[in-house]
């Protein structure tokens, strides 16, 4: 089990003051890491940090907007100066703005890409250049089932997550020689704040259950194992992969 022990490592999880990011922060902290909780709202970040610390786990705050490259650069530099190296980066911050492409406003397209793609680029660049210089690091990007397919109303989201998949694969090739592994997790349909309206839609809920071989939605805690694996020495020769946690969705025709 030592292969999965994250004691002594520092993990920055973007968008981790709530939702899946908060769950991943809790999971990595329980595996031994000091987690750096990120979000744009200082009150939400502080609340998340205090919640993790009440469990006797290690956490600190980093308030910045992943879409603003200057904030990202300053924040990563401050973390490494004040706390130490970022050993693990989890790019979790993301949004889903739904709508049919023919009616999708250009501004909304740019808003979505700014978070889902440009934000990943900004944080990868800031943390990754330091990992490369040290000759060690783990990057985990949060992709999606939509990295492999699509459905009506989520074309912009699918485009952004498809790009995250290829960013992951290309970075794995570029940074692999420096002992930096870059992988991704591709969640299927999970019960989260982002999907609450879909869960409550009887027809959509029925469709998800019928289409998923396990006949249910995923629960957020079911992503923790994948995150710990990719953040730990257990995955030391795993590079450029997208680990789909989807209840068998992609295996089913």
ABEGO torsion letter per residue (X at the ends): XAAABABGBBBBBBGAABEAAAAAAAAAAAAGBBBBBBBABAAAAAAAAAAAAAAGBBBBBBBBBAABAAAAAAAAAAAAAAAEBBABBBBABBBBBBEBAAABBAAAAAAAAAAAAAAAAAAAAAAAAAAAAAGBEBBBBBBBAAAABBBBGAAAAAAAAAAAAAAAAAAAAAAAAAGBBBBBBBBBBBBBAAAAAAAABAAAAAAAAAABAAGBBBBAAAAAAAAAAAABAAAAABBGBBBBBAGGAAABX
